[in-house]
Amino acid sequence: MNPKSNAAYDGHEDVVFVGDEALGYKGIIAIHSTALGPAAGGCRIWSYDRDEDALTDALRLSRGMTYKNAMADLPLGGGKAVIYKMGPDRAACFEAFGGDVESLHGRYITAEDVGATVNDMKIISRSTSFVTGIPKEEGRAGGDPSPWTALGVFLSIKGLLGGSVQSRTIAVQGAGSVGRHLCQHLVDEGAKLIISDVNTTNLARIEPLGAEVAPVDQIHAVKADLFAPCALGAGLNAKTIPELGARIVCGAANNQLATEEDGARLVAAGITYAPDYVVNAGGIVMVSCEYLGEAAEAVDAKVRAIAPRVLAVVEQVRREGVSPHLVSDRLVRAKIASARK
């Protein structure tokens, strides 16, 4: 696999192929930018149809982390790890991965992502200090970042719906770690839920909240006040955008637009889209505070700053009439250019 020949390559500073043949472990660490600080981003555990697809995901996600961290005003660059082959000894694989992270001498800081847990981060910490998402002593930032991601998304949804979700219908695509916490927030404040997930175990955890279940391939099309994509990326595309049943899209999934053109399609369809990397920054905010040794209160304050930022971007989009991601991308590129100077 040659990163530079991949369509998702974006001038990445480094792409490292890692693994241990004896353990049956293979992965990729992609460092997109360290202009604002060490490249921070989670470790995703996923099985891909092709190894090249794992590389594409790592490249897209690491670029997204650069933009997410910059937009959240964090002193971090962007990186991501993808483990696409995991041998039978999970602990040994993660310990080996920790050694690979350590070999980068702090240029990349890892944390949880899809398929990884707090316990996995504990194992990684045996081999490197460049890992976050580990429980800390009381009063300090640390632990599972997914509740913080969910809080940032929830507050953004409230803001986009005028400050309240009471009696509003929210269609949530994906009920994993972040989606589950988001659904709880929504129900606690009186929202009506329609949910979908490929994993029946995830659905079983949410159904007691009184949620209606929709087919996975139809959740984007159900009639709702807001659609919240919280599964994998590329869900907003040429096929799904004309079918959207909500006029507002705001969710936790990364890389929601399948292509750059899909942002223009949303504008043309009159749909308000909150750029994913602005909305879903709560988890990396927690990671940043943990890495810097800040108090837990600092996480809460910084996560609550996400919704006003989202609303500012959306308002600027309305004034300019351009794709939302173009507005936020422009702000990020200016920050990175300034830092490089």
Residue pairs with C-beta under 8 A, 6 or more apart in sequence:
1 17
1 51
1 52
1 55
3 9
3 12
3 15
3 30
3 55
3 59
6 52
6 55
6 56
6 59
7 56
8 55
8 56
8 59
8 60
8 63
9 59
10 32
10 59
10 63
12 30
12 31
12 32
12 33
12 59
12 62
12 63
13 31
13 32
13 33
13 34
13 39
13 107
14 29
14 30
14 31
14 104
14 107
15 28
15 29
15 30
15 31
15 55
15 58
15 59
16 28
16 29
16 30
16 31
16 100
16 104
17 26
17 27
17 28
18 26
18 27
18 28
18 29
18 97
18 100
19 25
19 26
19 27
19 85
19 96
20 87
20 93
20 96
23 87
23 89
23 92
23 93
23 96
24 85
24 86
24 87
24 88
24 93
25 83
25 85
25 86
25 87
25 92
25 93
25 96
25 97
26 51
26 83
26 84
26 85
27 43
27 81
27 82
27 83
27 84
27 85
27 97
27 100
28 54
28 55
28 58
28 81
28 82
28 84
29 58
29 79
29 80
29 81
29 100
29 101
29 104
29 108
30 58
30 59
30 61
30 62
30 79
30 80
30 81
30 82
31 39
31 62
31 77
31 78
31 79
31 104
31 107
31 108
32 39
32 59
32 62
32 63
32 65
32 66
32 77
32 78
32 79
32 80
33 39
33 66
33 77
33 78
33 336
34 77
34 107
35 77
35 336
35 339
35 340
36 66
36 69
36 70
36 74
36 75
36 76
36 77
36 335
36 336
36 339
37 69
37 74
37 75
37 76
37 77
38 76
38 77
38 106
38 107
38 108
38 109
38 130
39 62
39 65
39 66
39 76
39 77
39 78
39 79
39 107
39 108
39 109
40 65
40 69
40 74
40 76
40 77
40 78
40 79
40 108
40 109
40 111
40 132
40 284
40 287
40 288
40 291
41 61
41 62
41 65
41 78
41 79
41 80
41 81
41 108
41 109
41 110
41 111
41 113
41 284
42 80
42 81
42 110
42 111
42 112
42 113
42 114
42 116
42 133
42 145
42 283
43 80
43 81
43 82
43 83
43 97
43 110
43 111
43 112
43 113
43 116
43 120
43 124
44 57
44 61
44 80
44 81
44 82
44 83
44 113
44 114
44 115
44 116
45 83
45 86
45 113
45 114
45 115
45 116
46 54
46 57
46 82
46 83
46 84
46 114
46 115
47 84
48 54
48 57
48 84
51 84
54 82
54 84
57 82
58 80
58 81
58 82
60 233
60 254
60 255
61 80
61 82
61 254
61 255
62 78
62 79
62 80
63 78
64 78
64 80
64 254
64 255
64 276
64 277
65 77
65 78
65 79
65 80
65 277
65 284
66 77
66 78
66 332
66 336
67 78
67 277
67 328
67 329
67 332
68 78
68 277
68 278
68 280
68 281
68 284
69 76
69 77
69 78
69 281
69 284
69 288
70 78
70 332
70 335
70 336
71 277
71 278
71 281
71 309
71 328
71 331
71 332
72 278
72 281
72 284
72 285
72 288
72 302
72 306
72 309
74 281
74 284
74 285
74 288
75 288
75 292
76 109
76 284
76 288
76 291
79 107
79 108
79 109
80 113
81 97
81 101
81 108
81 110
81 113
83 93
83 97
83 115
86 93
87 93
90 120
91 123
94 120
94 123
94 124
95 123
95 124
95 126
95 127
96 127
97 110
97 124
97 127
98 123
98 124
98 125
98 126
98 127
98 128
98 131
99 127
99 128
101 108
101 110
101 124
101 127
101 128
101 130
101 131
102 127
102 128
102 129
102 130
104 130
106 130
108 130
109 130
109 131
109 132
109 287
109 291
110 121
110 124
110 128
110 130
110 131
110 132
111 121
111 131
111 132
111 133
111 145
111 283
111 284
111 287
112 118
112 120
112 121
112 133
112 144
112 145
112 146
112 283
114 176
114 232
118 133
118 134
118 135
118 143
118 144
121 131
121 132
121 133
121 134
122 134
124 131
125 131
125 134
132 142
132 145
132 287
132 290
132 291
133 142
133 143
133 144
133 145
133 287
133 290
134 142
134 143
134 290
135 142
135 143
136 142
136 143
136 290
139 295
139 296
140 290
140 293
140 294
140 295
140 296
141 286
141 289
141 290
141 293
141 294
141 295
141 296
141 298
141 299
142 286
142 290
143 286
144 177
145 282
145 283
145 284
145 286
145 287
146 177
146 178
146 181
146 283
147 181
148 282
148 283
148 285
148 286
148 299
148 303
149 178
149 181
149 252
149 280
149 281
149 282
149 283
150 178
150 179
150 180
150 181
150 182
150 185
150 252
150 282
151 181
151 185
151 282
151 303
152 279
152 280
152 281
152 282
152 285
152 303
152 306
152 307
153 178
153 182
153 228
153 230
153 250
153 251
153 252
153 279
153 280
153 282
154 182
154 185
154 186
155 303
155 304
155 306
155 307
156 250
156 274
156 279
156 306
156 307
156 310
156 311
157 165
157 170
157 186
157 226
157 228
157 250
158 164
158 165
158 189
158 307
159 307
159 308
159 310
159 311
160 226
160 248
160 250
160 272
160 274
160 310
160 311
160 314
161 168
161 225
161 226
161 248
164 189
164 190
165 186
165 189
165 190
165 191
166 189
166 190
166 191
167 190
167 191
167 192
168 191
168 192
168 225
168 226
169 191
169 192
169 193
169 194
169 223
169 224
169 225
169 226
170 186
170 191
170 192
170 193
170 194
170 224
170 225
170 226
170 227
170 228
171 194
171 195
171 214
171 219
171 220
171 222
171 224
171 226
171 227
171 228
171 245
171 246
172 179
172 182
172 183
172 186
172 193
172 194
172 195
172 196
172 211
172 219
172 228
172 230
172 251
173 179
173 195
173 196
173 197
173 216
173 219
173 220
173 227
173 228
173 229
173 230
173 231
173 235
173 251
173 253
174 196
174 197
174 202
174 229
174 230
174 231
174 232
174 251
174 252
174 253
175 183
175 195
175 196
175 197
175 199
175 202
175 203
175 205
175 206
175 230
176 197
176 199
176 202
176 230
176 231
178 230
178 252
178 280
178 283
179 195
179 197
179 202
179 206
179 228
179 230
179 231
179 252
180 202
180 205
180 206
182 228
182 230
182 252
183 193
183 195
183 206
183 209
183 211
184 209
186 193
187 193
187 209
187 210
187 211
192 212
193 206
193 209
193 210
193 211
193 212
194 211
194 212
194 213
194 214
194 219
194 222
194 224
195 203
195 206
195 211
195 212
195 213
195 214
195 219
196 203
196 213
196 214
196 215
196 216
196 218
196 219
197 203
197 206
197 216
197 231
198 216
198 231
203 213
207 213
214 222
219 227
220 227
220 229
220 235
220 240
220 243
220 244
220 245
221 240
221 243
221 244
221 245
222 245
223 245
223 246
224 245
224 246
225 246
225 247
225 248
226 246
226 248
226 249
226 250
227 244
227 245
227 246
227 248
227 249
227 250
227 251
228 249
228 250
228 251
228 252
229 235
229 236
229 249
229 251
229 252
229 253
229 256
229 276
230 251
230 252
230 253
231 253
232 253
233 253
233 254
233 255
233 256
233 258
234 255
234 256
234 257
234 258
235 253
235 256
235 258
236 249
236 256
236 257
236 258
236 262
236 266
236 273
237 257
237 258
237 259
237 262
238 258
238 259
238 261
238 262
238 265
241 262
241 265
241 266
241 269
241 271
242 269
244 269
244 271
246 271
247 270
247 271
247 272
248 271
248 272
248 273
248 274
249 256
249 266
249 271
249 272
249 273
249 274
250 273
250 274
250 279
250 310
251 276
251 279
251 280
252 276
252 279
252 280
253 276
253 280
254 276
254 277
254 280
255 276
256 276
257 263
257 276
257 325
260 323
260 325
263 273
263 323
263 324
263 325
263 326
264 323
266 273
266 323
266 324
267 317
267 321
267 322
267 323
267 324
272 314
272 317
273 324
273 325
274 310
274 313
274 314
274 324
275 310
275 313
275 324
275 325
275 327
275 328
277 328
278 306
278 309
278 310
278 313
278 328
279 306
279 310
281 303
281 306
282 303
282 306
285 299
285 302
285 303
285 306
286 299
286 303
288 302
289 295
289 296
289 298
289 299
289 302
313 324
313 327
313 328
313 331
314 324
316 327
317 323
317 324
317 327
320 327
